[in-house]
Amino acid sequence: MEKTKQKQITDFLINNGVIIVMFILVIVAGLTTQNFFTLNNLNNLLNNMSFRLVIALGIAGCVITAGCDLSAGRLIGLGGCISGVLLQRMDYSGKFFPEMQPLNVFLAALIAMLVCALFGTITGFFIAYLSVPPFIATLATMEIVYGLNMLFTNATPLGGFTTEYTNIGSGKFFGLSYLVWIALAVAAVSWFIFNMTRHGKYMYAIGGNPQAAEVAGVPVKLTLILIYMKAAAMYGLAGFMLGAKSGGASVQLGYGYEMEAIAACTIGGVSVTGGRGKVSSAFIGVAVFELLKIALQYMGVNANAQYIAIGVVIFVAISLDIRKYVAKK
């Protein structure tokens, strides 16, 4: 009995080691630096988490099916640029479409999501029907989207956004940024899809064993297309959110965010081997990553060295995930 308890404690510490170490680091940072545990710092943390959570929730569906999505960063840039050109002020000297009135912000967000979803649908088709590995398919999409966005914007940064758009990034409702409310809404919808729909059940079944899922009558191909389409739409929304937060957009918007999102999902408990993961997994992973960054900044760690720390965390998280998978087999 005692050995069983010791094993349970050991397994818990190993499985949650990264998260435990991160929170110890946060406590140390809070006790040794000023202004860490403040409302302003908490608001900054939540704002930074908002769009990253939307990205992570999109990628989580791909990872649950034992896939990945390297195109996320470039689709974020595309979503941000589309939102930007549709929401520039009429009096802005560098307006992309000089004669076009700025659209309603919600309509602009929807257009950005639909355009990005189209690319996700194409990617999903190649993965599902032509058996192109997700790594290669999304890598190809990443390059295509980047090239098209460069041609579309002529590699010119966008600015001069309407007040209605920038207010999305700076305004608050009940003390929380609009960006945070958008992220919470996306998380709620994602939870419902993951847990309460056939699509969610199909997603986990494909991640567990795609061959068995197909034999059981799961529409594997259609489900994969929908997963990558849905993910791409969320990247478009994240681009819209980033543009509102920063007040500008360019083809580089969101560059590299896909790696952070994949790592955050893994840290939170989304298995790279497929079949396991929750909405809370993405939330925990994103929170841990952002807390790590803020804690290191407050502790005066060199900005370049922070990348090393993040890389070490990714290595450890992936290793622990593989260890759990091997142990189960």
Secondary structure in CASP SS format (residue, H / E / C, confidence):
PFRMAT SS
TARGET T0000
AUTHOR 0000-0000-0000
METHOD secondary structure of the structure
MODEL  1
M C 1.00
E H 1.00
K H 1.00
T H 1.00
K H 1.00
Q H 1.00
K H 1.00
Q H 1.00
I H 1.00
T H 1.00
D H 1.00
F H 1.00
L H 1.00
I H 1.00
N H 1.00
N C 1.00
G H 1.00
V H 1.00
I H 1.00
I H 1.00
V H 1.00
M H 1.00
F H 1.00
I H 1.00
L H 1.00
V H 1.00
I H 1.00
V H 1.00
A H 1.00
G H 1.00
L H 1.00
T H 1.00
T C 1.00
Q C 1.00
N C 1.00
F C 1.00
F C 1.00
T C 1.00
L H 1.00
N H 1.00
N H 1.00
L H 1.00
N H 1.00
N H 1.00
L H 1.00
L H 1.00
N H 1.00
N H 1.00
M H 1.00
S H 1.00
F H 1.00
R H 1.00
L H 1.00
V H 1.00
I H 1.00
A H 1.00
L H 1.00
G H 1.00
I H 1.00
A H 1.00
G H 1.00
C H 1.00
V H 1.00
I H 1.00
T C 1.00
A C 1.00
G C 1.00
C C 1.00
D C 1.00
L C 1.00
S C 1.00
A H 1.00
G H 1.00
R H 1.00
L H 1.00
I H 1.00
G H 1.00
L H 1.00
G H 1.00
G H 1.00
C H 1.00
I H 1.00
S H 1.00
G H 1.00
V H 1.00
L H 1.00
L C 1.00
Q E 1.00
R C 1.00
M C 1.00
D C 1.00
Y C 1.00
S C 1.00
G C 1.00
K C 1.00
F C 1.00
F C 1.00
P C 1.00
E C 1.00
M C 1.00
Q C 1.00
P C 1.00
L C 1.00
N C 1.00
V H 1.00
F H 1.00
L H 1.00
A H 1.00
A H 1.00
L H 1.00
I H 1.00
A H 1.00
M H 1.00
L H 1.00
V H 1.00
C H 1.00
A H 1.00
L H 1.00
F H 1.00
G H 1.00
T H 1.00
I H 1.00
T H 1.00
G H 1.00
F H 1.00
F H 1.00
I H 1.00
A H 1.00
Y H 1.00
L C 1.00
S C 1.00
V C 1.00
P C 1.00
P H 1.00
F H 1.00
I H 1.00
A H 1.00
T H 1.00
L H 1.00
A H 1.00
T H 1.00
M H 1.00
E H 1.00
I H 1.00
V H 1.00
Y H 1.00
G H 1.00
L H 1.00
N H 1.00
M H 1.00
L H 1.00
F H 1.00
T H 1.00
N C 1.00
A C 1.00
T C 1.00
P C 1.00
L E 1.00
G C 1.00
G C 1.00
F E 1.00
T C 1.00
T H 1.00
E H 1.00
Y H 1.00
T H 1.00
N H 1.00
I H 1.00
G H 1.00
S H 1.00
G C 1.00
K E 1.00
F E 1.00
F C 1.00
G C 1.00
L E 1.00
S E 1.00
Y H 1.00
L H 1.00
V H 1.00
W H 1.00
I H 1.00
A H 1.00
L H 1.00
A H 1.00
V H 1.00
A H 1.00
A H 1.00
V H 1.00
S H 1.00
W H 1.00
F H 1.00
I H 1.00
F H 1.00
N H 1.00
M H 1.00
T C 1.00
R H 1.00
H H 1.00
G H 1.00
K H 1.00
Y H 1.00
M H 1.00
Y H 1.00
A H 1.00
I H 1.00
G H 1.00
G H 1.00
N C 1.00
P H 1.00
Q H 1.00
A H 1.00
A H 1.00
E H 1.00
V H 1.00
A C 1.00
G C 1.00
V C 1.00
P C 1.00
V H 1.00
K H 1.00
L H 1.00
T H 1.00
L H 1.00
I H 1.00
L H 1.00
I H 1.00
Y H 1.00
M H 1.00
K H 1.00
A H 1.00
A H 1.00
A H 1.00
M H 1.00
Y H 1.00
G H 1.00
L H 1.00
A H 1.00
G H 1.00
F H 1.00
M H 1.00
L H 1.00
G H 1.00
A H 1.00
K H 1.00
S H 1.00
G C 1.00
G C 1.00
A E 1.00
S C 1.00
V C 1.00
Q C 1.00
L C 1.00
G C 1.00
Y C 1.00
G C 1.00
Y H 1.00
E H 1.00
M H 1.00
E H 1.00
A H 1.00
I H 1.00
A H 1.00
A H 1.00
C H 1.00
T H 1.00
I H 1.00
G H 1.00
G C 1.00
V C 1.00
S C 1.00
V C 1.00
T C 1.00
G C 1.00
G C 1.00
R C 1.00
G C 1.00
K C 1.00
V H 1.00
S H 1.00
S H 1.00
A H 1.00
F H 1.00
I H 1.00
G H 1.00
V H 1.00
A H 1.00
V H 1.00
F H 1.00
E H 1.00
L H 1.00
L H 1.00
K H 1.00
I H 1.00
A H 1.00
L H 1.00
Q H 1.00
Y H 1.00
M C 1.00
G C 1.00
V C 1.00
N C 1.00
A H 1.00
N H 1.00
A H 1.00
Q H 1.00
Y H 1.00
I H 1.00
A H 1.00
I H 1.00
G H 1.00
V H 1.00
V H 1.00
I H 1.00
F H 1.00
V H 1.00
A H 1.00
I H 1.00
S H 1.00
L H 1.00
D H 1.00
I H 1.00
R H 1.00
K H 1.00
Y H 1.00
V H 1.00
A H 1.00
K H 1.00
K C 1.00
END
